[in-house]
């Protein structure tokens, strides 16, 4: 009877060994694989699905959690059209001529203001503005100043 017990135990051990080797667990090291890296950029737009042909192999379905999320591609931005406004024509330049022998050009439109320069009769200046009875003028040197309006006349 003892012989039968040993034989029965041997059969059980042999069965366990066969099932372990059949699973590939005996003498092999477990191999752990990292999950595939998730793409960081949005995937390109997918192609429309084409129904499989009868001769094609069956499709393998991938679980939803393993699939990267699909985000709809943003429509291409249209370039903004800037409204082009025509520039106004330049204002006609008013050229004045000094009418008095020596005329003072001042920093401000005031008789008490500092004299910048003195212009001789016949000197041409460009009017760039008006302040009361004073003409704001651009001098031949490029400086600007004020001259009393009665000391100049418009060049015709």
PyMOL commands that place a pseudoatom at each C-alpha (Angstrom):
pseudoatom trace, name=CA, resn=UNK, resi=1, chain=A, elem=C, hetatm=0, pos=[0.000, 0.000, 0.000]
pseudoatom trace, name=CA, resn=UNK, resi=2, chain=A, elem=C, hetatm=0, pos=[2.871, 2.269, 0.759]
pseudoatom trace, name=CA, resn=UNK, resi=3, chain=A, elem=C, hetatm=0, pos=[4.053, 1.663, -2.760]
pseudoatom trace, name=CA, resn=UNK, resi=4, chain=A, elem=C, hetatm=0, pos=[0.763, 2.918, -4.112]
pseudoatom trace, name=CA, resn=UNK, resi=5, chain=A, elem=C, hetatm=0, pos=[0.947, 6.054, -2.005]
pseudoatom trace, name=CA, resn=UNK, resi=6, chain=A, elem=C, hetatm=0, pos=[4.428, 6.834, -3.325]
pseudoatom trace, name=CA, resn=UNK, resi=7, chain=A, elem=C, hetatm=0, pos=[3.275, 6.177, -6.865]
pseudoatom trace, name=CA, resn=UNK, resi=8, chain=A, elem=C, hetatm=0, pos=[0.230, 8.369, -6.385]
pseudoatom trace, name=CA, resn=UNK, resi=9, chain=A, elem=C, hetatm=0, pos=[2.414, 11.209, -4.988]
pseudoatom trace, name=CA, resn=UNK, resi=10, chain=A, elem=C, hetatm=0, pos=[4.819, 10.793, -7.899]
pseudoatom trace, name=CA, resn=UNK, resi=11, chain=A, elem=C, hetatm=0, pos=[1.957, 11.081, -10.392]
pseudoatom trace, name=CA, resn=UNK, resi=12, chain=A, elem=C, hetatm=0, pos=[0.724, 14.246, -8.716]
pseudoatom trace, name=CA, resn=UNK, resi=13, chain=A, elem=C, hetatm=0, pos=[4.223, 15.772, -8.738]
pseudoatom trace, name=CA, resn=UNK, resi=14, chain=A, elem=C, hetatm=0, pos=[4.704, 14.739, -12.356]
pseudoatom trace, name=CA, resn=UNK, resi=15, chain=A, elem=C, hetatm=0, pos=[1.389, 16.344, -13.271]
pseudoatom trace, name=CA, resn=UNK, resi=16, chain=A, elem=C, hetatm=0, pos=[2.354, 19.555, -11.545]
pseudoatom trace, name=CA, resn=UNK, resi=17, chain=A, elem=C, hetatm=0, pos=[5.717, 19.591, -13.296]
pseudoatom trace, name=CA, resn=UNK, resi=18, chain=A, elem=C, hetatm=0, pos=[4.067, 19.044, -16.668]
pseudoatom trace, name=CA, resn=UNK, resi=19, chain=A, elem=C, hetatm=0, pos=[1.568, 21.831, -16.113]
pseudoatom trace, name=CA, resn=UNK, resi=20, chain=A, elem=C, hetatm=0, pos=[4.348, 24.210, -14.979]
pseudoatom trace, name=CA, resn=UNK, resi=21, chain=A, elem=C, hetatm=0, pos=[6.549, 23.392, -17.995]
pseudoatom trace, name=CA, resn=UNK, resi=22, chain=A, elem=C, hetatm=0, pos=[3.564, 23.597, -20.294]
pseudoatom trace, name=CA, resn=UNK, resi=23, chain=A, elem=C, hetatm=0, pos=[2.962, 27.164, -19.135]
pseudoatom trace, name=CA, resn=UNK, resi=24, chain=A, elem=C, hetatm=0, pos=[6.571, 28.040, -19.740]
pseudoatom trace, name=CA, resn=UNK, resi=25, chain=A, elem=C, hetatm=0, pos=[7.209, 28.860, -16.111]
pseudoatom trace, name=CA, resn=UNK, resi=26, chain=A, elem=C, hetatm=0, pos=[9.896, 26.288, -15.391]
pseudoatom trace, name=CA, resn=UNK, resi=27, chain=A, elem=C, hetatm=0, pos=[13.434, 27.410, -16.134]
pseudoatom trace, name=CA, resn=UNK, resi=28, chain=A, elem=C, hetatm=0, pos=[12.449, 30.733, -17.691]
pseudoatom trace, name=CA, resn=UNK, resi=29, chain=A, elem=C, hetatm=0, pos=[12.734, 34.191, -16.323]
pseudoatom trace, name=CA, resn=UNK, resi=30, chain=A, elem=C, hetatm=0, pos=[9.694, 36.376, -16.252]
pseudoatom trace, name=CA, resn=UNK, resi=31, chain=A, elem=C, hetatm=0, pos=[9.894, 39.105, -18.852]
pseudoatom trace, name=CA, resn=UNK, resi=32, chain=A, elem=C, hetatm=0, pos=[8.300, 42.428, -17.944]
pseudoatom trace, name=CA, resn=UNK, resi=33, chain=A, elem=C, hetatm=0, pos=[7.674, 44.838, -20.774]
pseudoatom trace, name=CA, resn=UNK, resi=34, chain=A, elem=C, hetatm=0, pos=[6.979, 48.531, -20.348]
pseudoatom trace, name=CA, resn=UNK, resi=35, chain=A, elem=C, hetatm=0, pos=[3.734, 49.738, -21.864]
pseudoatom trace, name=CA, resn=UNK, resi=36, chain=A, elem=C, hetatm=0, pos=[4.176, 51.566, -25.176]
pseudoatom trace, name=CA, resn=UNK, resi=37, chain=A, elem=C, hetatm=0, pos=[4.919, 55.269, -24.792]
pseudoatom trace, name=CA, resn=UNK, resi=38, chain=A, elem=C, hetatm=0, pos=[1.985, 57.565, -25.388]
pseudoatom trace, name=CA, resn=UNK, resi=39, chain=A, elem=C, hetatm=0, pos=[2.596, 60.063, -28.198]
pseudoatom trace, name=CA, resn=UNK, resi=40, chain=A, elem=C, hetatm=0, pos=[2.907, 63.644, -27.019]
pseudoatom trace, name=CA, resn=UNK, resi=41, chain=A, elem=C, hetatm=0, pos=[1.851, 65.285, -30.262]
pseudoatom trace, name=CA, resn=UNK, resi=42, chain=A, elem=C, hetatm=0, pos=[-1.620, 64.942, -31.649]
pseudoatom trace, name=CA, resn=UNK, resi=43, chain=A, elem=C, hetatm=0, pos=[-1.808, 62.134, -34.171]
pseudoatom trace, name=CA, resn=UNK, resi=44, chain=A, elem=C, hetatm=0, pos=[-2.336, 63.039, -37.817]
pseudoatom trace, name=CA, resn=UNK, resi=45, chain=A, elem=C, hetatm=0, pos=[-5.946, 62.964, -38.985]
pseudoatom trace, name=CA, resn=UNK, resi=46, chain=A, elem=C, hetatm=0, pos=[-6.998, 59.364, -39.556]
pseudoatom trace, name=CA, resn=UNK, resi=47, chain=A, elem=C, hetatm=0, pos=[-7.905, 58.082, -42.974]
pseudoatom trace, name=CA, resn=UNK, resi=48, chain=A, elem=C, hetatm=0, pos=[-11.530, 57.157, -43.582]
pseudoatom trace, name=CA, resn=UNK, resi=49, chain=A, elem=C, hetatm=0, pos=[-12.220, 53.539, -42.741]
pseudoatom trace, name=CA, resn=UNK, resi=50, chain=A, elem=C, hetatm=0, pos=[-12.456, 51.187, -45.695]
pseudoatom trace, name=CA, resn=UNK, resi=51, chain=A, elem=C, hetatm=0, pos=[-14.528, 48.044, -45.223]
pseudoatom trace, name=CA, resn=UNK, resi=52, chain=A, elem=C, hetatm=0, pos=[-12.293, 44.959, -45.266]
pseudoatom trace, name=CA, resn=UNK, resi=53, chain=A, elem=C, hetatm=0, pos=[-12.316, 42.723, -48.285]
pseudoatom trace, name=CA, resn=UNK, resi=54, chain=A, elem=C, hetatm=0, pos=[-13.443, 39.112, -47.765]
pseudoatom trace, name=CA, resn=UNK, resi=55, chain=A, elem=C, hetatm=0, pos=[-9.898, 37.805, -48.275]
pseudoatom trace, name=CA, resn=UNK, resi=56, chain=A, elem=C, hetatm=0, pos=[-8.403, 40.171, -45.683]
pseudoatom trace, name=CA, resn=UNK, resi=57, chain=A, elem=C, hetatm=0, pos=[-7.335, 38.850, -42.292]
pseudoatom trace, name=CA, resn=UNK, resi=58, chain=A, elem=C, hetatm=0, pos=[-9.638, 39.683, -39.397]
pseudoatom trace, name=CA, resn=UNK, resi=59, chain=A, elem=C, hetatm=0, pos=[-8.869, 42.998, -37.684]
pseudoatom trace, name=CA, resn=UNK, resi=60, chain=A, elem=C, hetatm=0, pos=[-7.383, 42.922, -34.215]
pseudoatom trace, name=CA, resn=UNK, resi=61, chain=A, elem=C, hetatm=0, pos=[-9.230, 45.171, -31.830]
pseudoatom trace, name=CA, resn=UNK, resi=62, chain=A, elem=C, hetatm=0, pos=[-7.207, 47.230, -29.353]
pseudoatom trace, name=CA, resn=UNK, resi=63, chain=A, elem=C, hetatm=0, pos=[-8.779, 48.044, -25.990]
pseudoatom trace, name=CA, resn=UNK, resi=64, chain=A, elem=C, hetatm=0, pos=[-9.948, 51.655, -25.762]
pseudoatom trace, name=CA, resn=UNK, resi=65, chain=A, elem=C, hetatm=0, pos=[-7.690, 52.464, -22.811]
pseudoatom trace, name=CA, resn=UNK, resi=66, chain=A, elem=C, hetatm=0, pos=[-4.612, 51.470, -24.880]
pseudoatom trace, name=CA, resn=UNK, resi=67, chain=A, elem=C, hetatm=0, pos=[-5.546, 53.787, -27.741]
pseudoatom trace, name=CA, resn=UNK, resi=68, chain=A, elem=C, hetatm=0, pos=[-4.322, 57.404, -27.643]
pseudoatom trace, name=CA, resn=UNK, resi=69, chain=A, elem=C, hetatm=0, pos=[-7.122, 59.955, -27.367]
pseudoatom trace, name=CA, resn=UNK, resi=70, chain=A, elem=C, hetatm=0, pos=[-8.165, 61.370, -30.707]
pseudoatom trace, name=CA, resn=UNK, resi=71, chain=A, elem=C, hetatm=0, pos=[-8.504, 65.113, -30.772]
pseudoatom trace, name=CA, resn=UNK, resi=72, chain=A, elem=C, hetatm=0, pos=[-10.097, 66.790, -33.752]
pseudoatom trace, name=CA, resn=UNK, resi=73, chain=A, elem=C, hetatm=0, pos=[-7.638, 68.754, -35.834]
pseudoatom trace, name=CA, resn=UNK, resi=74, chain=A, elem=C, hetatm=0, pos=[-8.153, 72.504, -35.703]
pseudoatom trace, name=CA, resn=UNK, resi=75, chain=A, elem=C, hetatm=0, pos=[-9.173, 74.025, -39.015]
pseudoatom trace, name=CA, resn=UNK, resi=76, chain=A, elem=C, hetatm=0, pos=[-6.381, 75.997, -40.656]
pseudoatom trace, name=CA, resn=UNK, resi=77, chain=A, elem=C, hetatm=0, pos=[-6.476, 79.627, -39.668]
pseudoatom trace, name=CA, resn=UNK, resi=78, chain=A, elem=C, hetatm=0, pos=[-7.279, 81.983, -42.460]
pseudoatom trace, name=CA, resn=UNK, resi=79, chain=A, elem=C, hetatm=0, pos=[-4.891, 84.902, -42.788]
pseudoatom trace, name=CA, resn=UNK, resi=80, chain=A, elem=C, hetatm=0, pos=[-6.391, 88.108, -41.513]
pseudoatom trace, name=CA, resn=UNK, resi=81, chain=A, elem=C, hetatm=0, pos=[-7.092, 90.559, -44.232]
pseudoatom trace, name=CA, resn=UNK, resi=82, chain=A, elem=C, hetatm=0, pos=[-5.956, 93.972, -43.216]
pseudoatom trace, name=CA, resn=UNK, resi=83, chain=A, elem=C, hetatm=0, pos=[-8.071, 96.748, -44.477]
pseudoatom trace, name=CA, resn=UNK, resi=84, chain=A, elem=C, hetatm=0, pos=[-5.861, 99.033, -46.504]
pseudoatom trace, name=CA, resn=UNK, resi=85, chain=A, elem=C, hetatm=0, pos=[-6.960, 102.599, -46.226]
pseudoatom trace, name=CA, resn=UNK, resi=86, chain=A, elem=C, hetatm=0, pos=[-5.589, 104.999, -48.764]
pseudoatom trace, name=CA, resn=UNK, resi=87, chain=A, elem=C, hetatm=0, pos=[-3.426, 107.611, -47.137]
pseudoatom trace, name=CA, resn=UNK, resi=88, chain=A, elem=C, hetatm=0, pos=[-4.769, 111.107, -47.417]
pseudoatom trace, name=CA, resn=UNK, resi=89, chain=A, elem=C, hetatm=0, pos=[-3.018, 113.289, -49.938]
pseudoatom trace, name=CA, resn=UNK, resi=90, chain=A, elem=C, hetatm=0, pos=[-0.336, 115.436, -48.356]
pseudoatom trace, name=CA, resn=UNK, resi=91, chain=A, elem=C, hetatm=0, pos=[-1.519, 118.844, -47.320]
pseudoatom trace, name=CA, resn=UNK, resi=92, chain=A, elem=C, hetatm=0, pos=[-0.327, 121.505, -49.693]
pseudoatom trace, name=CA, resn=UNK, resi=93, chain=A, elem=C, hetatm=0, pos=[2.805, 123.106, -48.315]
pseudoatom trace, name=CA, resn=UNK, resi=94, chain=A, elem=C, hetatm=0, pos=[2.436, 126.768, -47.616]
pseudoatom trace, name=CA, resn=UNK, resi=95, chain=A, elem=C, hetatm=0, pos=[5.644, 128.635, -48.277]
pseudoatom trace, name=CA, resn=UNK, resi=96, chain=A, elem=C, hetatm=0, pos=[5.959, 132.020, -46.651]
pseudoatom trace, name=CA, resn=UNK, resi=97, chain=A, elem=C, hetatm=0, pos=[8.496, 134.735, -47.356]
pseudoatom trace, name=CA, resn=UNK, resi=98, chain=A, elem=C, hetatm=0, pos=[9.846, 137.193, -44.797]
pseudoatom trace, name=CA, resn=UNK, resi=99, chain=A, elem=C, hetatm=0, pos=[8.635, 140.732, -45.596]
pseudoatom trace, name=CA, resn=UNK, resi=100, chain=A, elem=C, hetatm=0, pos=[10.607, 142.826, -43.093]
pseudoatom trace, name=CA, resn=UNK, resi=101, chain=A, elem=C, hetatm=0, pos=[14.369, 143.559, -43.226]
pseudoatom trace, name=CA, resn=UNK, resi=102, chain=A, elem=C, hetatm=0, pos=[15.108, 141.566, -40.018]
pseudoatom trace, name=CA, resn=UNK, resi=103, chain=A, elem=C, hetatm=0, pos=[12.398, 139.409, -38.409]
pseudoatom trace, name=CA, resn=UNK, resi=104, chain=A, elem=C, hetatm=0, pos=[12.782, 137.494, -35.154]
pseudoatom trace, name=CA, resn=UNK, resi=105, chain=A, elem=C, hetatm=0, pos=[11.810, 133.822, -34.929]
pseudoatom trace, name=CA, resn=UNK, resi=106, chain=A, elem=C, hetatm=0, pos=[10.847, 132.870, -31.366]
pseudoatom trace, name=CA, resn=UNK, resi=107, chain=A, elem=C, hetatm=0, pos=[10.696, 129.594, -29.407]
pseudoatom trace, name=CA, resn=UNK, resi=108, chain=A, elem=C, hetatm=0, pos=[7.063, 130.195, -28.323]
pseudoatom trace, name=CA, resn=UNK, resi=109, chain=A, elem=C, hetatm=0, pos=[4.190, 132.293, -29.760]
pseudoatom trace, name=CA, resn=UNK, resi=110, chain=A, elem=C, hetatm=0, pos=[4.858, 135.184, -27.383]
pseudoatom trace, name=CA, resn=UNK, resi=111, chain=A, elem=C, hetatm=0, pos=[6.800, 138.502, -27.616]
pseudoatom trace, name=CA, resn=UNK, resi=112, chain=A, elem=C, hetatm=0, pos=[8.526, 137.669, -24.310]
pseudoatom trace, name=CA, resn=UNK, resi=113, chain=A, elem=C, hetatm=0, pos=[9.750, 134.286, -25.631]
pseudoatom trace, name=CA, resn=UNK, resi=114, chain=A, elem=C, hetatm=0, pos=[13.406, 133.605, -26.433]
pseudoatom trace, name=CA, resn=UNK, resi=115, chain=A, elem=C, hetatm=0, pos=[14.549, 134.622, -29.953]
pseudoatom trace, name=CA, resn=UNK, resi=116, chain=A, elem=C, hetatm=0, pos=[15.894, 131.590, -31.837]
pseudoatom trace, name=CA, resn=UNK, resi=117, chain=A, elem=C, hetatm=0, pos=[17.192, 133.430, -34.875]
pseudoatom trace, name=CA, resn=UNK, resi=118, chain=A, elem=C, hetatm=0, pos=[16.658, 136.503, -37.033]
pseudoatom trace, name=CA, resn=UNK, resi=119, chain=A, elem=C, hetatm=0, pos=[15.745, 136.106, -40.703]
pseudoatom trace, name=CA, resn=UNK, resi=120, chain=A, elem=C, hetatm=0, pos=[16.415, 138.579, -43.525]
pseudoatom trace, name=CA, resn=UNK, resi=121, chain=A, elem=C, hetatm=0, pos=[13.802, 139.883, -45.933]
pseudoatom trace, name=CA, resn=UNK, resi=122, chain=A, elem=C, hetatm=0, pos=[13.127, 137.410, -48.782]
pseudoatom trace, name=CA, resn=UNK, resi=123, chain=A, elem=C, hetatm=0, pos=[13.984, 134.262, -46.743]
pseudoatom trace, name=CA, resn=UNK, resi=124, chain=A, elem=C, hetatm=0, pos=[11.536, 131.422, -47.441]
pseudoatom trace, name=CA, resn=UNK, resi=125, chain=A, elem=C, hetatm=0, pos=[10.023, 129.348, -44.597]
pseudoatom trace, name=CA, resn=UNK, resi=126, chain=A, elem=C, hetatm=0, pos=[7.440, 126.541, -44.545]
pseudoatom trace, name=CA, resn=UNK, resi=127, chain=A, elem=C, hetatm=0, pos=[4.282, 127.083, -42.510]
pseudoatom trace, name=CA, resn=UNK, resi=128, chain=A, elem=C, hetatm=0, pos=[3.540, 124.037, -40.339]
pseudoatom trace, name=CA, resn=UNK, resi=129, chain=A, elem=C, hetatm=0, pos=[0.850, 125.485, -38.086]
pseudoatom trace, name=CA, resn=UNK, resi=130, chain=A, elem=C, hetatm=0, pos=[-0.842, 128.508, -36.568]
pseudoatom trace, name=CA, resn=UNK, resi=131, chain=A, elem=C, hetatm=0, pos=[-1.216, 129.690, -32.950]
pseudoatom trace, name=CA, resn=UNK, resi=132, chain=A, elem=C, hetatm=0, pos=[-3.317, 132.813, -32.674]
pseudoatom trace, name=CA, resn=UNK, resi=133, chain=A, elem=C, hetatm=0, pos=[-1.490, 135.617, -34.548]
pseudoatom trace, name=CA, resn=UNK, resi=134, chain=A, elem=C, hetatm=0, pos=[1.705, 133.554, -34.764]
pseudoatom trace, name=CA, resn=UNK, resi=135, chain=A, elem=C, hetatm=0, pos=[2.742, 131.272, -37.627]
pseudoatom trace, name=CA, resn=UNK, resi=136, chain=A, elem=C, hetatm=0, pos=[4.603, 128.118, -36.636]
pseudoatom trace, name=CA, resn=UNK, resi=137, chain=A, elem=C, hetatm=0, pos=[7.294, 127.773, -39.284]
pseudoatom trace, name=CA, resn=UNK, resi=138, chain=A, elem=C, hetatm=0, pos=[10.047, 125.388, -40.303]
pseudoatom trace, name=CA, resn=UNK, resi=139, chain=A, elem=C, hetatm=0, pos=[13.274, 127.236, -40.994]
pseudoatom trace, name=CA, resn=UNK, resi=140, chain=A, elem=C, hetatm=0, pos=[15.754, 126.421, -43.797]
pseudoatom trace, name=CA, resn=UNK, resi=141, chain=A, elem=C, hetatm=0, pos=[18.010, 124.911, -41.068]
pseudoatom trace, name=CA, resn=UNK, resi=142, chain=A, elem=C, hetatm=0, pos=[15.260, 122.422, -40.105]
pseudoatom trace, name=CA, resn=UNK, resi=143, chain=A, elem=C, hetatm=0, pos=[14.510, 124.118, -36.771]
pseudoatom trace, name=CA, resn=UNK, resi=144, chain=A, elem=C, hetatm=0, pos=[10.979, 125.240, -35.981]
pseudoatom trace, name=CA, resn=UNK, resi=145, chain=A, elem=C, hetatm=0, pos=[9.798, 128.422, -34.339]
pseudoatom trace, name=CA, resn=UNK, resi=146, chain=A, elem=C, hetatm=0, pos=[7.136, 131.123, -34.301]
pseudoatom trace, name=CA, resn=UNK, resi=147, chain=A, elem=C, hetatm=0, pos=[7.014, 134.358, -36.270]
pseudoatom trace, name=CA, resn=UNK, resi=148, chain=A, elem=C, hetatm=0, pos=[4.392, 137.079, -35.998]
pseudoatom trace, name=CA, resn=UNK, resi=149, chain=A, elem=C, hetatm=0, pos=[1.945, 136.673, -38.899]
pseudoatom trace, name=CA, resn=UNK, resi=150, chain=A, elem=C, hetatm=0, pos=[2.353, 140.284, -40.126]
pseudoatom trace, name=CA, resn=UNK, resi=151, chain=A, elem=C, hetatm=0, pos=[6.076, 139.724, -40.806]
pseudoatom trace, name=CA, resn=UNK, resi=152, chain=A, elem=C, hetatm=0, pos=[5.444, 137.044, -43.478]
pseudoatom trace, name=CA, resn=UNK, resi=153, chain=A, elem=C, hetatm=0, pos=[3.265, 136.648, -46.536]
pseudoatom trace, name=CA, resn=UNK, resi=154, chain=A, elem=C, hetatm=0, pos=[2.294, 133.588, -48.504]
pseudoatom trace, name=CA, resn=UNK, resi=155, chain=A, elem=C, hetatm=0, pos=[4.441, 133.015, -51.578]
pseudoatom trace, name=CA, resn=UNK, resi=156, chain=A, elem=C, hetatm=0, pos=[2.279, 132.779, -54.671]
for i in range(1, 156): cmd.bond("trace and resi %d" % i, "trace and resi %d" % (i + 1))
show_as sticks, trace
zoom trace
